[in-house]
């Protein structure tokens, strides 16, 4: 088993990843600004701002895998990209693998097409977040720190706490192009998305690339 650190581990996605990794017996640490309402037995919970570089260094130290599951909202709206860049440097220096959770908008509708986040039809309330996270991806693709083993994972379009879904125990993965089912739907539950991420932690398949997860 490995040491897994989830930054943003009390949020919707991070919390599901923490629960899945802990259930499989990994040594899991969650970092977040606030303590969880319902802590999971066996998980170490650390609280503190990731705007503080000392906390970033502590979070990465000793980790085999660091999963970044924060969102560029509130006070992190304009700072998340810089925080993630610094954590990427620390992970490269320590030899930790880095996983970044993005959004559906970072995917493409077809090979060679612009990413959804690059279009003009994004809902205004999601546009900033989508473009920040796509910028994080593009920075990793173009200029990841030397020696960093990283992956960037995007969920289906119908994903989030508003549509938690159920654990089906199955999923598909793709590359940069969004996955849709035979009915033109793109969805995945929170639990199955977390399963896909922990599967990637346990059996690394994607190196220096983005992949999507959907049914």
C-alpha positions as CSV (number, residue, x, y, z in Angstrom):
1,X,0.0,0.0,0.0
2,X,1.1,3.6,-0.6
3,X,1.0,6.9,1.1
4,X,-1.7,9.1,-0.6
5,X,-2.2,12.8,0.1
6,X,-5.4,14.4,-1.1
7,X,-5.4,18.1,-1.1
8,X,-9.0,19.2,-0.9
9,X,-9.8,16.0,0.8
10,X,-13.0,17.1,2.5
11,X,-14.7,18.4,-0.7
12,X,-17.0,16.3,-2.8
13,X,-14.4,14.8,-5.1
14,X,-11.6,14.7,-2.6
15,X,-13.8,13.2,0.0
16,X,-14.8,10.3,-2.3
17,X,-11.1,9.7,-3.2
18,X,-10.1,9.7,0.5
19,X,-12.8,7.2,1.3
20,X,-12.0,4.9,-1.6
21,X,-8.2,5.0,-0.9
22,X,-8.7,4.4,2.8
23,X,-11.1,1.5,2.2
24,X,-8.4,-0.2,0.1
25,X,-5.9,0.1,2.9
26,X,-3.7,3.0,1.8
27,X,-2.1,5.4,4.2
28,X,-4.3,8.5,3.5
29,X,-3.9,12.1,4.6
30,X,-6.4,14.7,3.7
31,X,-5.5,18.4,3.6
32,X,-8.1,21.1,3.7
33,X,-9.0,24.4,5.2
34,X,-11.6,22.9,7.5
35,X,-12.0,19.6,9.4
36,X,-14.6,17.1,8.0
37,X,-18.0,16.8,9.5
38,X,-17.7,13.0,9.5
39,X,-14.1,11.9,9.6
40,X,-13.2,8.5,8.3
41,X,-11.4,6.1,10.6
42,X,-7.8,5.6,9.8
43,X,-7.5,8.9,7.8
44,X,-5.2,11.6,9.0
45,X,-6.8,15.0,8.6
46,X,-4.6,18.1,8.4
47,X,-6.1,21.6,8.3
48,X,-4.4,24.7,7.0
49,X,-4.2,27.1,4.1
50,X,-2.4,25.9,1.0
51,X,-1.6,29.5,0.3
52,X,1.1,28.9,3.0
53,X,4.2,27.4,1.5
54,X,5.1,25.6,4.7
55,X,1.8,23.7,4.5
56,X,2.5,22.9,0.9
57,X,5.9,21.4,1.8
58,X,4.4,19.5,4.7
59,X,1.6,18.1,2.5
60,X,4.0,16.7,-0.1
61,X,6.7,15.4,2.3
62,X,6.7,11.6,2.4
63,X,3.8,11.1,-0.1
64,X,4.0,8.5,-2.8
65,X,1.0,10.2,-4.6
66,X,-0.4,13.7,-4.2
67,X,-3.9,14.3,-5.6
68,X,-5.0,17.9,-6.1
69,X,-8.7,18.3,-5.8
70,X,-9.2,21.9,-5.0
71,X,-11.3,24.3,-7.1
72,X,-10.5,27.9,-8.2
73,X,-13.2,29.5,-6.1
74,X,-13.3,32.2,-3.5
75,X,-9.9,33.2,-2.2
76,X,-8.3,30.6,-4.5
77,X,-10.0,31.9,-7.7
78,X,-6.8,33.7,-8.8
79,X,-4.2,31.8,-6.8
80,X,-4.9,28.1,-7.5
81,X,-2.7,27.9,-10.6
82,X,0.3,29.2,-8.7
83,X,-0.4,26.9,-5.8
84,X,-0.6,23.9,-8.1
85,X,2.6,24.9,-9.9
86,X,4.5,25.1,-6.6
87,X,3.1,21.7,-5.5
88,X,4.2,20.3,-8.8
89,X,7.7,21.5,-8.2
90,X,7.7,20.0,-4.7
91,X,6.4,16.7,-6.0
92,X,9.1,16.5,-8.7
93,X,11.8,17.2,-6.1
94,X,10.5,14.5,-3.7
95,X,9.7,11.9,-6.3
96,X,5.9,11.9,-5.6
97,X,3.4,11.2,-8.4
98,X,1.0,14.0,-9.0
99,X,-2.7,13.7,-10.0
100,X,-4.8,16.7,-10.8
101,X,-8.6,16.6,-10.8
102,X,-10.0,18.9,-13.5
103,X,-13.4,19.4,-15.0
104,X,-15.3,18.2,-18.0
105,X,-14.6,21.5,-19.8
106,X,-10.9,20.6,-20.1
107,X,-11.9,17.8,-22.6
108,X,-12.4,18.2,-26.3
109,X,-15.6,17.3,-28.3
110,X,-13.4,15.7,-31.0
111,X,-9.8,15.1,-31.9
112,X,-8.1,18.4,-32.7
113,X,-11.1,20.5,-31.7
114,X,-10.7,23.2,-29.1
115,X,-11.4,22.2,-25.5
116,X,-14.8,23.0,-24.2
117,X,-13.3,25.6,-21.9
118,X,-12.0,27.5,-25.0
119,X,-15.5,28.1,-26.4
120,X,-17.7,31.1,-26.0
121,X,-20.8,29.2,-24.7
122,X,-19.7,28.3,-21.2
123,X,-22.2,29.3,-18.5
124,X,-20.8,32.5,-16.9
125,X,-20.8,31.0,-13.4
126,X,-18.4,28.2,-14.6
127,X,-16.3,30.0,-17.1
128,X,-13.5,31.2,-14.8
129,X,-13.1,27.9,-13.0
130,X,-13.1,26.0,-16.3
131,X,-10.4,28.3,-17.8
132,X,-8.2,28.2,-14.8
133,X,-8.2,24.4,-14.7
134,X,-7.6,24.2,-18.4
135,X,-4.7,26.6,-17.9
136,X,-3.3,24.2,-15.2
137,X,-3.5,21.4,-17.7
138,X,-1.9,23.3,-20.5
139,X,1.0,24.4,-18.2
140,X,1.6,20.7,-17.3
141,X,1.6,19.7,-20.9
142,X,4.0,22.4,-22.0
143,X,6.2,22.9,-19.0
144,X,5.9,20.3,-16.3
145,X,8.9,20.2,-13.9
146,X,11.6,17.9,-15.0
147,X,11.1,14.3,-13.7
148,X,7.5,14.8,-12.6
149,X,5.2,11.9,-13.2
150,X,1.8,13.4,-13.4
151,X,-1.8,12.8,-14.7
152,X,-4.8,15.1,-15.2
153,X,-8.2,13.5,-14.9
154,X,-11.5,14.9,-16.0
155,X,-15.0,13.6,-15.1
156,X,-18.0,13.3,-17.3
157,X,-20.3,16.2,-18.0
158,X,-23.0,15.0,-15.6
159,X,-20.9,14.9,-12.4
160,X,-20.9,16.5,-9.1
161,X,-22.6,16.7,-5.7
162,X,-25.8,17.8,-7.4
163,X,-25.9,14.3,-9.2
164,X,-24.0,11.9,-6.9
165,X,-25.3,8.8,-8.7
166,X,-24.7,5.3,-7.4
167,X,-21.7,2.9,-7.4
168,X,-21.9,0.8,-10.5
169,X,-18.4,-0.6,-10.1
170,X,-17.6,0.1,-13.7
171,X,-16.4,3.0,-15.9
172,X,-14.6,3.8,-19.1
173,X,-11.5,5.9,-19.6
174,X,-10.5,7.9,-22.6
175,X,-8.0,10.5,-23.6
176,X,-8.6,14.2,-24.3
177,X,-11.9,13.6,-26.1
178,X,-15.1,13.5,-24.0
179,X,-16.8,10.1,-23.6
180,X,-20.5,9.7,-24.3
181,X,-22.7,6.6,-24.2
182,X,-25.0,5.3,-26.9
183,X,-27.7,7.7,-25.9
184,X,-25.4,10.7,-26.1
185,X,-25.1,11.0,-22.3
186,X,-21.9,11.7,-20.4
187,X,-22.1,10.8,-16.7
188,X,-20.3,9.2,-13.9
189,X,-21.0,8.9,-10.2
190,X,-18.8,10.4,-7.5
191,X,-17.9,7.0,-6.2
192,X,-17.0,5.5,-9.5
193,X,-15.0,8.5,-10.5
194,X,-13.0,8.1,-7.2
195,X,-12.6,4.4,-8.0
196,X,-11.0,5.3,-11.3
197,X,-8.6,7.6,-9.7
198,X,-7.5,5.2,-7.0
199,X,-7.2,2.5,-9.7
200,X,-4.8,4.9,-11.4
201,X,-2.9,5.3,-8.2
202,X,-2.5,1.6,-7.7
203,X,-1.9,0.7,-11.4
204,X,-0.3,3.7,-13.1
205,X,-1.4,3.9,-16.7
206,X,-1.4,7.5,-17.7
207,X,1.9,9.4,-17.5
208,X,2.2,13.1,-18.4
209,X,-1.3,13.1,-20.0
210,X,-5.0,13.8,-19.5
211,X,-7.7,11.2,-19.3
212,X,-11.4,11.3,-18.9
213,X,-13.7,9.0,-16.9
214,X,-17.4,8.2,-17.8
215,X,-19.8,5.4,-18.2
